[in-house]
Amino acid sequence: MSEPTQDPAPDGLAPHPGDDRLLPFQLERSQIRGRFVRLDRTLETILTQHRYPEPVSALVAEAALVTALVGQAVKLRWRFSIQIRGDGPVRLIATDYFAPKVEGEPARLRAYAGFDRGDVASRRGSPFALLGKGVMGVTIDQGPDMRPYQGITPLAGQSISTCAETYFAQSEQLATRFQVVAGQAQEPGGAMHWRAAGLMLQLMPDTEGQGSAPDAPSGDDGLMNADDVAAMAHPARAEDWARVNMLAATAEAHEMIGPHVSVEALLTRLFHEETPRIFPKQPIAFGCTCSAERVKAALAQYSARDIAKMTTVDGRVTADCQFCSAHYSFDPATLGFEARKTSE
């Protein structure tokens, strides 16, 4: 596997304490674990690669937040991915979270959207509605020596976050809540840029399970949601879940995004009675795994005839990375499985 590379941060963005960091925590009183993430320069790098329309940027930002929150919560050796496919103007959102190989190094995050620009511009309504009907798939890839785990859930609810909550309820039987916010901010004298923050809460598995399952799932499209799962836990734990969610809902957008309120201060304000235990922060940066070697390896499956069809009038075969916009150009004679056999 290739080591993700980091792009330089966009010019003019000054770092703030807690930005591009993910903070794990645990609420000891209620046995709920959580993650809080802020994305600043990382998100700005992702979004400025393609100059997305604002509603597409909002979708990509939300998907990136959910990916980072879940990816850090998984005992991950390599990559956690989300891929959303819809039949609307936004047909694809793909995200990857790469775990750091060495403790203390940044995790790498990348994201991309495929969409019809004209159709997006002509639509009204929420950004999520631009996806239409479709599915959200998740992949946990622990490396080349392990078989990836894959799961899928329909696009249901009102946001990417609720789709992720449904996935955890349906597939993992874990009550999970996401609270995300993203928007454009402007420092005094500076340009507008994107900032985002996300909170993830997860009720830890209950061995007693003295609650009762609902007569019918209460989520969208007849699917289980987080509250359905929480109801199956011990009644006291279901009450803990409801209480902590009410506390989390009091967080205001400007507090979550910052930078004037630190993450630690916000968690203390929200959950001081829950006895929060805070763990070391995980830094996050933009990173991509593309390389000339990987592109050539992908083209090695084609014959010389296929390669000829891909060759431009200038006599080159070109490829662009959807995530980081890197451009690659090759001599056709060096590509295809015939070229590989010759070199061997």
N, C-alpha and C positions, 0 to 999 in steps of 0.2 A: 504494500500500500504506500502511496505517496504521502509525504509530510505536508500538511496544509501550509501554504505560504501566507504571509500577512502583508496586506497593502498598507501604504502610509495613510495616516489619517487625513481627512479633508483639511485644507488650509483654513485658518481662522477660527478653529474650534478649540477653545481652551478647556483643559480637563477640569472636572469638578470632583471632589471627594465622593466616592460611591458610584461614579459613572462607569459604565461598562464593567460592572461587577455583579456577581450573583451571591446573595447571602443566604445560606441554609440556616434554618432555625427549628426549634421544637418547643411546643407549648406543653410543659410538663403536667400542668393540672388536668388538661383535657386530652392528653395523648394524641395530639395532632401535630404532624410535621408540616413544615412549610418551606417555601423558597421565595425570595424577593429579588427581582432583577431590574436594573436600570440599563438602558442602552442609549448611548449618545453618539459618539464618533463611529462606533461599529455600525449602527443603524444608518447613519448618514452615508457611510461608504456603500452599504448595500443598496440604498435607494438611488444614489446619484450615479450608479453604474449605467442606469437605463432611462433616467428621467421619467419615471412613471407618473401618470395622472394621479391626482390626490387620492381618489377612492382606491386605486390599486395600491398606492403606497400604504394606505391604512390597512389593507388586507395583508400585505407583505409584513408590515410591522407587527401585526397581531400574531401571524404565523411564526415569525422569528422569536417573539417573546415566549409563546407556548413551547416552541422547540427547545429553547434554552432552559426553561424551567423544568421540563420533563427530562431533557438530556442529562442535566446535572443530578437529577434525583435517581437516575438509573445507575447501577454499578457498572459503568461503561468502560470498556477497553478501547473502543475506537469511535463508532459513529451512531448517532440517533438521527433518524430522518422522518420528515412528514411530507407526504405528497397528496395534494388535493386536486382532484379532477372534476370539472363541472361542464355543463352544456351551455353555460351562459357566455357573456362577453369575456369574462375571465375564465379561461379554460384550464389553467394549470398554475398552481403554486407549489414550489419545491423548496424545502429547507434541509440543511444539514448542520448538526452540532457535532464537532470532533472533540473528544475528550483529550485533555493534555496528557502527554506521555510522561512528563515529569511534574511532580507536585510543585505548585507555585507558578508554573507556566500558564499562559492564557489558554482557555479553551477557544476553539475556532468556530465561527458561525458564518453561514452564508445562506442566501435566499434568492429566489428568482420567480418571476411571474410571466406567464404567457397569456396574451390578451389581444383582443381586437380593439385598437385605439378608437376607431370611429364609432363602434358600437358602444364602447364605454362612455364616450362623450354624449351619446344620444339618450342614455338611460337616466332615470331618476330613481331615487330610493336609497336604501342602505347599501354600503359597499358589499356586504355579505350577499345581497340579492344578485349581484353581478356574477356570482358563481353558478346560479341556477341549480339544477338537480345534479347530484353526483355522489362521490365518495371521498372519504379521507382515509388514507393508508398510513400506517406507521411501520418503521423498520428499525430493529435494534441489531446492529452489525458489530459483533465482537472481534472481527478480524478474519483473515483468510483461513484460519484453522477451525473456525466455528461456523455452523449453519445459521444464517440470519433468522431472527424471529420477525414475523410479519403479522399485522392485524389490520382490520378494516372496519369502518363504520360509515353509515350513510351521512350525507350532509343534512343535518336536522337541527332545528332550533333557529337562533337568530344571529349566531356568530361562530367563528372558528373555535373560540374558547368553549362554547357549549357543545360543539361536536367532540372536542377532546374530553370533556366531562362525560359525555355519553359513552365514548370508547372505554374509559376507565370503569364506568358503572356496568356496562354490558360484558366486557371482555375480562376485566381484572377483578370485578366485584369490590372496587375501592371507591369510597365516597371522595370525590375530588372537586375542588372549586377553583376556578381561575377568575381573577379580576385584573383586567388590563386597561391601559390607557395610552394613547399615542397622539402626538400632535406636533405642530411646528412652533418653535420657540425662537426668540431673538434676544441676544445679549445686547446691552447698550452699545451702539455704534457698530454692531455686527450684522451679518446677514441672517436670514431665516434658515433654520435647520431643524431636522426632526429629532425629537426626544421621545422615549417611551419607557414605560415601567409595567411590571407585572407581578402579581402575587398569586401563589399557588398554595392551597391548603389541602391536606390529605389526611383523612381519618385512618389511623393505623389499624391493622387487622385486629378483629375482636375474636378472642377464643371462646367467649361465653355465648354470644349470639342469642340472647333471650328475647329479642324483639320479634316482630312479625313482618313477613313480607306483605307488601300491598296487594290488594285483590287484583289490581291491574297496574302495569307500569304507568307512571304519571308523566313521563317525558314526551317530547314531540314524536309523532309517528309511532306511538305505542311502544317506545323504547324506555328502558330504565334510566333514571337519572340519579344524581348524587344523593338526593334526599331519600329515594327509595332504598338505596343501599344502606344509608345511615339508619333507616327505620328498622333494619334487620339486626342491628347491633343491640347491645344491652340498652334499656331505656335511658339510663343515666348518661351513656355515651352519646346517644342520639340527641339528648338535651345539650351536651357539650358542643356537639357539632352545630346545632342551631344557634347557640349563644355566640360561638366564635365567628360564625358567618355574619351575624348581626353586627358584631364589633368591626369586622373587616369592611363591611359596607359603609362605615362612617368615614373611611379614608377619602379625602377629596383629591381631585385630579392633580392640583398643583402640589399637594403633599407627596403624591406618589412619584410624579415626574421629577420633582426637585427643581433646582439644586439647593434651595435654601433650607430644606428639611432633610437631615441625614436619614439614611435607611434605619439605623439603629434607633434614632429618636422617634421615628414614625412607628416602628414596631413596639417600642415602649409605650407610646401613647395608646396604641390600639389594644395591646394585649398585656398590659402590666399586671393585671390580676390573674393571668393565665400562667405566670412564672415562665417567661420565655428564656430559652437557652440558645445562645447564638454561637454558630460555628464559624470557622475561618471563611473569608470571602474567596470566591473563585473569579479571577479576572477573565474577561472575554474580549476577543478581538476578531475582526473580519479575517477569514482565511479560506483559501481555495486549494483544491488538490489537482487542478489541471496542470499539465505540462506537455511539452512536445513529445516526450517519450510515451505518455499515455495516449495521446491522439494517434501516434503512429501505430501503437499496439491495437487500437480500435480499428484502424484502417487495414490492418494485416489480414483481416478476414475476407477482404475483397480481391477479386481477380484483376489482372491487368486491364481487361476489357471494362470492368466496373470503374476502375480508377480513371480510365480514359474519359468516361462519361462525367466524372467529377472535375476534370481538368478545365481550368479557365482558358480564355483566349490568349492569356499571357503565358500559358504553359505551366501553371502552378495549381496545386491542390490546396485549398484554404479551409480553415475551420476557425470558428469563434466560440469561446467559452460563454455559455449563457449566464453564468454566475458572476464572473469578474470581467467579462468583455475582452479578455486576452485574445489576440489574433495570431494564428499560426499559418505559415506558408511552407509548402514542401515541394521538392522535386518529385514528379510522379514516378520517376524511375526507382525511387527509394521506397515506394509504398506497395502494398498488396502482398499476398502470400507468396507470389513468385519471387519478389524481391527478397523476402525473408529466407526462402530456400536458397537463393543465390548466395546470400551472406553467410548462411550456415555451411 
